[in-house]
Amino acid sequence: MDQMATASLLELAAKSLLSNEPAAIYALEELPRGLFVPFFIAAFLGGHRKVLKEMVRVWPFHCLHIGTLSREESHYEMLEAMIDGLQILPAQDSSTCQLKLRILDLRHDQDCETTCSEIRTTFPFCSQSCVYSQHSMLRAEEAQHNVRCLRTVNSEYEHWSAWEPTELLVDLSISGTLREKQFLSFLQSKVEQNFGSLHLCCRGLHIDNMPTNKRILQFLDLGCTDHLEVGQGDLSEVNTLFTQMIHLNSLSLSNIPFKSCKGRNFRTFLTWLGRLDNLQDLILCSFCLKNQLYKLLRVLPPPLDTLCLSSCGLSNRDVTALSRCCQATHLTQLNLSNNQIFLEDYEPFRTLLEKASGTLQHLEVNNCLITDSTLSAVLPALSQCSQLRVLCFASNPITMSVLRSLLQHLTSLMTLKHVIYPVPVHCYEQGDFHGTLDRQKLTEVQAQLKVMLQEVQQDDMNWTTSPE
């Protein structure tokens, strides 16, 4: 019997057993280790909260990750049930066997299996273990080891040996909804009830509005966070987070008031930014950087992967600074949309493309007032971007003839599969690309481009006027 047929039988058996939850919970005591993962997946997708809670209690592996599993209905209730299943403090009966589950990971991760391979025989047993926080399982293990090495037989040693620390890994979104607040309150109470034996490790943190959500942040250990996203807030408030968040891999800030992006606030921001040695992705939107980008680039780590500077008021001077910086030769994603950077000169942008040609995979220059002459001038450099996969340059005044020329040049890029192009100006009344759109003319444009792609056998290259 092949693996697919075996998996289907296991799925059917799991669903059948889960139709009777009391029987399913009773069966967990005798369930073979090899069946825990498929049974967990079936219970999660089926929304069986009581079964999930009991599964966490008797989980036979060191870690449990929800990975790619997703269920929008009763999402928070599912997570709370699993957290409730954690048995962290020692049972009154010292003869009770120790539970094996040490890491419960409730983050969505496309690259993470339900449980890690148990090839490792020493700590850490899981590749997702927290390595930064002073309250992490790693630090607790080190403290216990040091106590044992000293052979100190006293009440402190007995306290350390009475329990094994557990980690709860989460990504949190703080937007102020009632259900969200209830979940955060639930988490806080769990941490407080377990007297330091449960480490809440918040890896990804999205804050919708800084002023209204500052109090909620007080119980989080921000030293664990590697992805921070702030939807709105004063730069001075954002700066207060950096005192703890020194291991960020990704930083996204949007809608930062113009007045707060100046003077002391901006200097403090640059100081903290310069200390983020692990930073790979920087996303700034509606963050005034006009004629100041060189200051930012000066403090960023050279091997930066992603730089998004949409609606940042960039000038030609800023693009010149970007074309000369050391980060240009490392970038894989670049977004300069909603900046009028081509009013004076296109040469800095062409130089930038030449420098990034060996690494750039994703380029966005939507609504940048790119004209026919500008696009024609940078086209040779764009054609050399051998790794390019996605190109977006919508909402720019381009004619059909230049669009055809662009397609002819770019079909040689074998990795390029998605192009979002502007509607040619002749499709608008009186040639004004802000005017009324003639749908019939647009349909004709799309048909022409499709035929051109078919002629060069690039049917899998998707050209569209809007993201799909």
C-alpha positions as CSV (number, residue, x, y, z in Angstrom):
1,M,0.0,0.0,0.0
2,D,1.5,3.4,-1.0
3,Q,2.0,6.3,1.4
4,M,-0.9,8.3,0.0
5,A,-3.4,5.4,0.6
6,T,-2.0,4.9,4.1
7,A,-2.5,8.6,4.9
8,S,-6.0,8.5,3.6
9,L,-6.9,5.6,5.8
10,L,-5.3,7.3,8.9
11,E,-7.4,10.4,8.1
12,L,-10.6,8.4,7.9
13,A,-9.8,6.5,11.1
14,A,-9.1,9.8,12.9
15,K,-12.3,11.4,11.8
16,S,-14.3,8.4,12.8
17,L,-12.8,8.3,16.3
18,L,-13.2,12.1,16.7
19,S,-16.9,11.8,16.0
20,N,-17.1,10.5,19.6
21,E,-14.9,13.0,21.6
22,P,-15.1,11.1,25.0
23,A,-13.9,7.9,23.3
24,A,-11.2,9.8,21.5
25,I,-9.9,11.3,24.7
26,Y,-9.9,7.9,26.4
27,A,-8.0,6.4,23.5
28,L,-5.2,8.9,23.9
29,E,-3.7,6.9,26.7
30,E,-3.1,3.9,24.4
31,L,-2.4,5.8,21.2
32,P,0.9,4.8,19.6
33,R,3.5,7.6,19.3
34,G,3.4,7.3,15.5
35,L,-0.3,8.2,15.3
36,F,-0.2,11.4,17.5
37,V,0.7,13.7,14.6
38,P,-2.0,12.7,12.1
39,F,-4.5,12.5,15.0
40,F,-3.5,16.0,16.1
41,I,-3.9,17.4,12.6
42,A,-7.4,15.9,12.3
43,A,-8.4,17.2,15.7
44,F,-7.2,20.7,14.9
45,L,-8.8,21.0,11.5
46,G,-12.0,19.5,12.9
47,G,-12.1,22.1,15.7
48,H,-12.1,19.5,18.5
49,R,-11.0,21.8,21.4
50,K,-11.4,19.2,24.2
51,V,-9.4,16.6,22.4
52,L,-6.7,19.1,21.6
53,K,-6.4,20.1,25.3
54,E,-5.9,16.5,26.3
55,M,-3.5,15.8,23.4
56,V,-1.3,18.6,24.7
57,R,-1.3,17.0,28.2
58,V,0.0,13.7,26.9
59,W,2.0,14.8,23.9
60,P,4.9,12.3,23.6
61,F,7.4,14.7,21.9
62,H,9.5,17.6,23.1
63,C,7.8,20.1,20.8
64,L,4.4,20.8,19.1
65,H,4.0,23.3,16.2
66,I,0.8,24.1,14.5
67,G,2.9,25.0,11.4
68,T,0.8,25.3,8.3
69,L,-2.5,24.4,10.1
70,S,-5.1,27.1,10.0
71,R,-8.7,27.4,11.1
72,E,-10.4,30.8,11.1
73,E,-13.5,29.6,12.9
74,S,-13.0,29.6,16.7
75,H,-9.3,30.5,16.2
76,Y,-8.7,32.0,19.7
77,E,-10.7,29.2,21.4
78,M,-8.5,26.6,19.7
79,L,-5.3,28.3,20.9
80,E,-6.7,28.7,24.4
81,A,-7.6,25.1,24.6
82,M,-4.1,24.0,23.7
83,I,-2.5,26.4,26.2
84,D,-4.9,25.1,28.9
85,G,-3.5,21.6,28.2
86,L,0.0,22.7,29.3
87,Q,1.0,21.1,32.6
88,I,3.9,23.2,33.8
89,L,4.1,23.2,37.6
90,P,5.0,19.8,39.1
91,A,2.2,17.5,40.3
92,Q,1.8,17.0,44.0
93,D,2.7,13.3,43.6
94,S,6.4,13.3,42.9
95,S,6.2,9.9,41.4
96,T,4.2,11.2,38.5
97,C,6.3,10.8,35.3
98,Q,7.5,14.0,33.8
99,L,5.7,15.4,30.8
100,K,7.8,15.5,27.6
101,L,6.3,18.6,25.9
102,R,8.6,21.5,26.4
103,I,7.7,23.8,23.5
104,L,4.2,24.7,22.3
105,D,4.5,26.7,19.1
106,L,1.3,28.5,18.0
107,R,2.7,30.5,15.1
108,H,1.9,29.8,11.5
109,D,5.0,28.7,9.8
110,Q,5.1,27.3,6.3
111,D,8.5,25.6,6.9
112,C,7.8,24.0,10.2
113,E,6.7,20.4,10.8
114,T,4.2,19.4,13.5
115,T,7.1,18.1,15.6
116,C,10.9,18.2,15.2
117,S,13.0,15.1,14.5
118,E,14.2,13.5,17.7
119,I,17.7,12.9,16.5
120,R,19.0,15.4,19.0
121,T,19.8,13.8,22.3
122,T,20.9,17.0,24.1
123,F,19.3,20.3,24.7
124,P,18.0,22.2,22.8
125,F,15.7,19.6,21.4
126,C,13.9,22.0,19.1
127,S,15.3,24.3,16.4
128,Q,12.7,26.9,17.4
129,S,13.9,27.3,21.0
130,C,14.3,30.9,22.3
131,V,17.9,31.9,22.4
132,Y,17.8,35.5,23.4
133,S,15.5,36.1,26.5
134,Q,16.9,35.8,30.0
135,H,13.7,33.9,30.8
136,S,14.0,31.4,28.1
137,M,14.2,27.6,28.5
138,L,17.9,27.8,27.4
139,R,18.8,30.2,30.2
140,A,16.8,28.1,32.8
141,E,18.6,24.9,31.6
142,E,22.0,26.7,32.0
143,A,21.0,27.8,35.5
144,Q,20.0,24.3,36.5
145,H,23.3,22.9,35.1
146,N,25.3,25.4,37.0
147,V,23.6,24.5,40.2
148,R,24.2,20.8,39.6
149,C,27.8,21.4,38.9
150,L,28.2,23.2,42.2
151,R,26.5,20.2,43.9
152,T,24.6,22.6,46.1
153,V,22.0,20.5,47.9
154,N,19.7,23.1,49.3
155,S,16.2,24.5,48.9
156,E,17.3,26.5,45.8
157,Y,18.4,23.3,44.0
158,E,15.2,21.6,45.0
159,H,13.2,24.5,43.6
160,W,15.1,24.3,40.3
161,S,14.8,20.5,40.0
162,A,11.1,20.4,40.9
163,W,10.0,21.6,37.5
164,E,11.1,21.9,33.9
165,P,10.5,25.2,32.2
166,T,8.2,25.3,29.2
167,E,8.1,27.7,26.3
168,L,5.0,29.1,24.5
169,L,5.8,30.6,21.1
170,V,3.3,33.1,19.6
171,D,2.9,35.8,17.1
172,L,0.6,38.5,18.5
173,S,-1.5,41.2,16.8
174,I,-2.6,44.0,19.0
175,S,-5.4,46.0,17.3
176,G,-7.8,46.6,20.2
177,T,-10.6,44.2,19.4
178,L,-12.5,42.8,22.3
179,R,-11.7,39.1,21.6
180,E,-8.1,40.0,21.1
181,K,-8.0,41.7,24.5
182,Q,-9.5,38.7,26.1
183,F,-6.9,36.4,24.6
184,L,-4.1,38.7,25.7
185,S,-5.6,38.7,29.2
186,F,-5.7,34.9,29.1
187,L,-2.0,34.8,28.2
188,Q,-1.1,37.2,30.9
189,S,-2.9,35.2,33.6
190,K,-1.3,31.9,32.4
191,V,2.2,33.5,32.7
192,E,1.5,34.8,36.2
193,Q,-0.1,31.6,37.4
194,N,3.0,29.6,36.6
195,F,5.5,31.7,38.5
196,G,8.2,32.0,35.9
197,S,8.0,28.3,34.7
198,L,6.2,29.3,31.5
199,H,8.1,31.5,29.2
200,L,5.9,33.5,26.8
201,C,8.0,34.0,23.7
202,C,6.5,36.5,21.3
203,R,8.4,36.3,18.1
204,G,6.2,38.4,15.8
205,L,4.4,41.5,17.1
206,H,2.0,43.7,15.2
207,I,0.7,46.9,16.9
208,D,-2.1,48.6,15.1
209,N,-1.8,51.8,17.1
210,M,0.9,52.6,19.6
211,P,-0.9,55.3,21.7
212,T,-3.9,53.1,22.5
213,N,-2.0,49.8,23.1
214,K,1.1,50.7,25.1
215,R,-0.2,49.2,28.4
216,I,-0.7,45.8,26.9
217,L,3.0,45.6,26.0
218,Q,4.1,45.6,29.7
219,F,3.7,41.9,30.3
220,L,5.5,40.8,27.1
221,D,9.2,39.9,27.0
222,L,10.1,42.0,24.0
223,G,13.7,40.6,24.0
224,C,12.3,37.6,22.1
225,T,10.7,39.6,19.3
226,D,12.3,39.3,15.8
227,H,9.5,40.8,13.7
228,L,7.9,44.1,14.7
229,E,5.2,45.9,12.7
230,V,3.7,49.2,13.9
231,G,0.7,50.5,11.9
232,Q,0.5,54.0,13.4
233,G,2.4,55.9,16.1
234,D,4.8,58.7,17.0
235,L,8.4,57.9,16.4
236,S,9.3,58.8,20.0
237,E,6.9,56.0,21.1
238,V,8.4,53.5,18.7
239,N,11.9,54.4,20.0
240,T,10.9,53.2,23.5
241,L,10.4,49.6,22.1
242,F,14.0,49.5,20.8
243,T,15.5,49.4,24.2
244,Q,14.4,45.8,24.5
245,M,14.1,44.7,20.9
246,I,17.7,44.3,19.9
247,H,17.4,41.1,17.9
248,L,14.9,42.2,15.2
249,N,15.1,40.5,11.8
250,S,12.3,42.5,10.3
251,L,11.0,46.1,11.1
252,S,7.9,47.6,9.5
253,L,6.7,51.2,10.4
254,S,3.7,52.9,8.8
255,N,1.9,56.2,9.2
256,I,4.6,57.9,11.4
257,P,3.7,61.6,11.8
258,F,5.9,64.0,9.8
259,K,6.8,66.1,12.8
260,S,8.0,63.1,14.8
261,C,10.5,62.2,12.0
262,K,12.8,65.1,12.8
263,G,15.4,66.2,15.3
264,R,16.1,64.2,18.4
265,N,13.5,61.5,17.6
266,F,15.1,60.8,14.3
267,R,18.6,60.7,15.7
268,T,17.5,58.3,18.5
269,F,15.8,56.2,15.9
270,L,19.0,56.0,13.8
271,T,21.1,55.1,17.0
272,W,18.8,52.2,17.8
273,L,18.6,51.1,14.2
274,G,22.4,50.9,14.0
275,R,22.3,48.4,16.8
276,L,20.1,45.9,15.0
277,D,22.8,43.7,13.6
278,N,20.4,40.9,12.6
279,L,18.1,43.2,10.6
280,Q,17.2,41.8,7.2
281,D,14.0,43.5,6.2
282,L,13.2,47.2,6.7
283,I,9.7,48.5,5.6
284,L,8.9,52.1,6.0
285,C,5.6,53.6,4.6
286,S,4.4,57.2,5.1
287,F,7.6,57.9,6.9
288,C,9.2,61.2,5.9
289,L,12.8,60.6,4.6
290,K,13.2,63.4,2.1
291,N,16.9,64.1,1.7
292,Q,17.7,62.0,4.8
293,L,17.9,58.5,3.3
294,Y,21.7,58.6,3.3
295,K,21.7,58.9,7.1
296,L,19.5,55.8,7.3
297,L,21.6,53.8,4.9
298,R,24.8,54.7,6.9
299,V,23.6,52.7,10.0
300,L,21.9,49.7,8.3
301,P,23.7,46.4,8.1
302,P,25.2,45.8,4.6
303,P,23.5,42.4,3.9
304,L,20.0,43.9,3.9
305,D,17.5,41.7,2.0
306,T,14.4,43.9,1.8
307,L,14.1,47.7,1.6
308,C,10.6,49.1,1.2
309,L,10.3,52.9,1.2
310,S,6.8,53.6,-0.1
311,S,5.4,57.1,0.3
312,C,8.5,58.4,2.0
313,G,8.8,61.6,0.1
314,L,12.1,60.4,-1.5
315,S,14.0,62.8,-3.8
316,N,16.4,62.3,-6.6
317,R,19.2,62.9,-4.0
318,D,17.9,60.0,-2.0
319,V,18.0,57.6,-5.0
320,T,21.5,58.8,-5.6
321,A,22.4,57.8,-2.0
322,L,20.7,54.5,-2.5
323,S,22.7,53.8,-5.7
324,R,26.0,54.4,-3.9
325,C,25.3,52.4,-0.7
326,C,26.8,49.1,0.2
327,Q,23.3,47.5,0.6
328,A,22.5,47.9,-3.1
329,T,24.4,44.8,-4.1
330,H,22.6,42.6,-1.6
331,L,19.0,43.6,-2.0
332,T,16.4,41.0,-3.1
333,Q,13.3,43.2,-2.6
334,L,13.0,46.9,-3.3
335,N,9.9,49.0,-3.2
336,L,10.1,52.8,-4.1
337,S,6.4,53.2,-4.9
338,N,4.6,56.5,-4.5
339,N,7.7,58.6,-4.6
340,Q,8.3,61.2,-7.4
341,I,11.9,60.2,-7.9
342,F,12.1,60.6,-11.7
343,L,11.3,64.3,-12.0
344,E,14.9,65.3,-12.3
345,D,17.1,62.5,-13.5
346,Y,16.8,58.7,-14.2
347,E,20.6,58.1,-14.0
348,P,20.7,57.3,-10.3
349,F,18.0,54.7,-10.6
350,R,19.7,53.1,-13.6
351,T,22.9,52.8,-11.6
352,L,20.9,51.3,-8.7
353,L,19.5,48.6,-11.0
354,E,23.0,47.8,-12.4
355,K,24.3,47.3,-8.8
356,A,21.4,45.2,-7.7
357,S,21.2,43.2,-11.0
358,G,22.7,40.0,-9.5
359,T,20.4,39.7,-6.5
360,L,17.1,41.7,-7.1
361,Q,14.0,39.4,-7.2
362,H,11.1,41.8,-6.5
363,L,10.9,45.4,-7.7
364,E,8.1,47.9,-7.2
365,V,8.0,51.4,-8.6
366,N,4.3,52.1,-8.7
367,N,3.1,55.7,-9.1
368,C,6.5,57.2,-9.5
369,L,5.8,59.3,-12.7
370,I,7.8,57.0,-14.9
371,T,7.5,58.2,-18.5
372,D,8.3,56.6,-21.8
373,S,11.7,58.3,-22.0
374,T,12.6,57.2,-18.4
375,L,11.5,53.6,-18.9
376,S,13.4,53.4,-22.3
377,A,16.5,54.7,-20.6
378,V,16.5,52.2,-17.7
379,L,15.3,49.2,-19.8
380,P,18.9,47.9,-20.6
381,A,19.7,47.9,-16.9
382,L,16.4,46.3,-16.0
383,S,17.0,43.6,-18.6
384,Q,20.2,42.6,-16.8
385,C,18.4,41.8,-13.5
386,S,18.8,38.1,-14.0
387,Q,17.1,37.0,-10.7
388,L,14.0,39.2,-11.1
389,R,10.7,37.3,-10.4
390,V,8.2,40.1,-9.8
391,L,8.0,43.6,-11.4
392,C,5.4,46.1,-10.4
393,F,5.2,49.6,-12.1
394,A,1.5,50.4,-12.2
395,S,0.0,53.9,-12.2
396,N,2.7,55.4,-14.5
397,P,2.0,57.3,-17.7
398,I,3.3,54.8,-20.3
399,T,2.3,54.4,-23.9
400,M,1.5,51.1,-25.7
401,S,4.6,51.2,-27.9
402,V,7.0,51.4,-24.9
403,L,5.0,48.7,-23.1
404,R,5.5,46.4,-26.1
405,S,9.2,47.2,-26.1
406,L,9.4,46.4,-22.5
407,L,7.8,43.0,-22.9
408,Q,10.2,42.1,-25.8
409,H,13.2,42.9,-23.6
410,L,11.9,41.2,-20.4
411,T,10.9,37.8,-22.0
412,S,14.6,36.9,-21.9
413,L,14.4,36.9,-18.1
414,M,13.6,33.3,-17.4
415,T,12.8,33.8,-13.7
416,L,10.4,36.7,-14.2
417,K,6.8,35.3,-13.8
418,H,4.7,38.2,-12.6
419,V,4.5,41.7,-14.1
420,I,2.0,44.3,-13.0
421,Y,2.0,47.0,-15.6
422,P,0.3,50.4,-16.0
423,V,-2.7,50.8,-18.2
424,P,-1.4,52.6,-21.4
425,V,-2.4,56.2,-21.6
426,H,-4.4,55.8,-24.8
427,C,-6.9,53.7,-22.8
428,Y,-8.0,56.8,-21.0
429,E,-10.1,59.7,-22.3
430,Q,-8.0,62.5,-23.8
431,G,-4.8,60.5,-22.9
432,D,-5.0,61.5,-19.3
433,F,-4.1,58.4,-17.2
434,H,-6.1,59.9,-14.3
435,G,-9.2,60.2,-16.5
436,T,-12.0,57.7,-17.4
437,L,-10.9,54.3,-18.4
438,D,-12.0,52.8,-21.7
439,R,-12.5,49.1,-20.9
440,Q,-12.7,48.0,-24.5
441,K,-9.3,49.5,-25.3
442,L,-7.8,47.8,-22.2
443,T,-9.2,44.5,-23.3
444,E,-7.4,44.9,-26.6
445,V,-4.2,45.7,-24.9
446,Q,-4.4,42.6,-22.8
447,A,-5.1,40.5,-25.8
448,Q,-2.1,41.9,-27.7
449,L,0.3,41.2,-24.8
450,K,-1.1,37.7,-24.4
451,V,-0.4,37.0,-28.1
452,M,3.2,38.4,-27.8
453,L,3.9,36.1,-24.8
454,Q,2.6,33.1,-26.7
455,E,4.8,33.9,-29.7
456,V,7.9,33.7,-27.5
457,Q,6.6,30.7,-25.6
458,Q,6.2,32.5,-22.3
459,D,2.6,31.6,-21.5
460,D,3.5,31.1,-17.8
461,M,4.6,34.7,-17.5
462,N,1.7,36.6,-15.9
463,W,1.2,40.2,-17.1
464,T,-1.7,42.0,-15.4
465,T,-2.8,45.6,-14.6
466,S,-3.6,44.8,-11.0
467,P,-2.4,42.3,-8.4
468,E,-4.4,39.0,-8.3
